[in-house]
Structures are given as structure tokens and as C-alpha cells.
Amino acid sequence: QLQLVESGGGLVQAGESLRLSCAASGRTFSRYAIGWFRQAPGKEREFVAAIHWIGARTRYADFVKGRFTISRDNAKNTVYLQINSLKPEDTAVYYCAADLRISSEAMTIPERYDYWGQGTQVTVSS
């Protein structure tokens, strides 16, 4: 069993930065792939970024365009999502998810993850 807790969200102005954290319990954290997803009001949950445990391979959504960086610190059981140059359209609840068996190719698919956090709200004002 793995528990995930997101933090770092908040209300910011366009152009500012945030670093979201996903803290996990569990001794085998380093073997999990971690994905970040977001859901805006009235919209479907969408993939943002993910990092696999094999070689720390990363994948990003096309809309990221270099503004987002995902990283992990296995010693701290934490995955980070650095978001720069925030835009109002980035406003959403951001969720992290984890899975042991997922391939790096499937990390963009939310249905493939077994564990989810409760989410952290990011609101960007113009």
C-alpha cells in the first residue's frame, strides 16, 4: 500500500512559479513510476508529466513546452513538479499518482495508476 500527499499549490499571479510536491509513504517508493495529472473545473483529468523508476525516464504533455520539470528524490520519498511562467489556463487541481508495474510508455494514461493523492489546488490570476 502506498499513500500520496500533494502540497505546494496556491494562488499566484501569471508569470510566477510554483513547486508542487508529492510525498509518499512506503519502503519501495523508488520502484514506483509517478505521474502528475490535473483537472480544471468542467474538464477531464489530463496528463501533465511523469517519471519512471527505470533510469528516471520522464514524459511531458505537449502543452508543457518547457515550463514544467518533474524530478524525484528517492531518499525523501518525494517527487516534485516545478512549474514556471504560470498561466491562467494552468488553474486546476493537480494530482500525483503512482504505480509499480506501469511501463514508461503508459505513464500518460490515468487508468493505469493504482494510487492517487487527494490533490492540491493551483490558481493562477491574470
ZIRA-V545196 format. One record per residue. N is the residue number from 1. PSI is psi in radians with two decimals (NA if undefined). BURIAL is 1 if it has 16 or more other C-alpha atoms within 10 Angstrom, else 0. D_CENTER is the distance of its C-alpha to the mean C-alpha in Angstrom with 2 decimals. Layout:
BEGIN
n = <N;N>
psi = <PSI;PSI>
burial = <BURIAL;BURIAL>
d_center = <D_CENTER;D_CENTER>
END
This chain:
BEGIN
n = <1;2;3;4;5;6;7;8;9;10;11;12;13;14;15;16;17;18;19;20;21;22;23;24;25;26;27;28;29;30;31;32;33;34;35;36;37;38;39;40;41;42;43;44;45;46;47;48;49;50;51;52;53;54;55;56;57;58;59;60;61;62;63;64;65;66;67;68;69;70;71;72;73;74;75;76;77;78;79;80;81;82;83;84;85;86;87;88;89;90;91;92;93;94;95;96;97;98;99;100;101;102;103;104;105;106;107;108;109;110;111;112;113;114;115;116;117;118;119;120;121;122;123;124;125;126>
psi = <2.45;2.36;2.37;2.39;2.07;2.64;2.97;-0.12;3.03;-2.99;2.09;2.92;2.71;2.40;-0.29;3.11;2.74;2.64;1.99;2.55;2.54;1.82;2.35;2.56;2.80;2.41;-0.32;0.46;-0.68;-0.30;0.03;2.48;2.46;2.29;2.63;2.33;2.84;2.69;2.06;2.75;2.26;0.11;2.84;2.72;2.34;2.62;2.46;-1.02;2.77;2.73;2.23;2.81;-0.41;1.91;0.21;0.68;2.43;2.69;2.55;2.61;2.67;-0.59;-0.22;-0.78;0.76;-0.03;-0.38;2.49;2.19;2.46;2.87;2.59;1.68;-0.49;-0.48;0.06;0.76;2.45;2.44;2.65;1.85;2.20;2.05;2.83;0.94;2.51;2.70;-0.56;-0.10;-0.11;2.16;2.97;2.24;2.25;2.52;2.66;2.71;2.60;2.51;-0.60;-0.05;2.48;2.82;-0.52;-0.48;0.05;-0.27;-0.12;1.96;-0.55;-0.22;-0.05;2.43;-0.53;2.45;2.56;-3.11;-0.21;2.71;2.36;2.31;2.15;2.18;2.09;2.59;NA>
burial = <0;1;0;1;1;1;1;1;1;0;0;1;0;1;0;0;1;1;0;1;1;1;1;1;0;0;0;0;1;1;0;1;1;1;1;1;1;1;1;1;0;0;0;0;1;1;1;1;1;1;1;1;1;0;0;0;0;1;1;1;0;0;0;0;0;0;0;1;1;1;1;1;0;0;0;0;1;1;1;1;1;1;1;1;0;1;1;0;0;1;1;1;1;1;1;1;1;1;1;1;0;1;0;1;0;0;1;1;0;1;0;0;1;0;0;1;1;0;1;1;1;1;1;1;0;0>
d_center = <19.13;15.75;14.50;11.04;11.10;8.70;10.64;11.36;11.53;15.00;17.60;18.05;20.32;19.70;19.49;18.00;14.89;12.26;10.24;7.61;8.01;7.33;10.96;12.52;16.16;18.10;20.13;18.66;15.06;15.72;16.52;13.28;10.87;7.21;4.98;2.21;5.47;7.82;11.46;14.29;17.68;19.71;17.22;15.56;11.94;10.59;8.38;6.50;5.88;6.62;9.00;12.12;14.48;17.40;17.86;14.24;14.16;11.37;10.96;10.10;11.18;14.62;14.18;12.03;15.45;14.84;13.36;9.78;9.58;7.35;9.63;10.69;13.77;15.29;18.14;16.11;13.93;10.87;7.75;7.22;5.82;9.31;10.30;14.03;16.71;15.08;16.86;17.95;16.38;12.86;13.91;11.96;10.41;6.64;5.88;4.51;7.26;9.76;12.94;15.96;17.75;15.49;16.61;14.74;16.22;14.90;11.18;10.97;12.81;11.40;14.87;14.63;12.37;14.53;12.57;10.40;9.97;11.90;9.52;10.10;12.16;12.11;15.58;17.05;20.84;23.00>
END
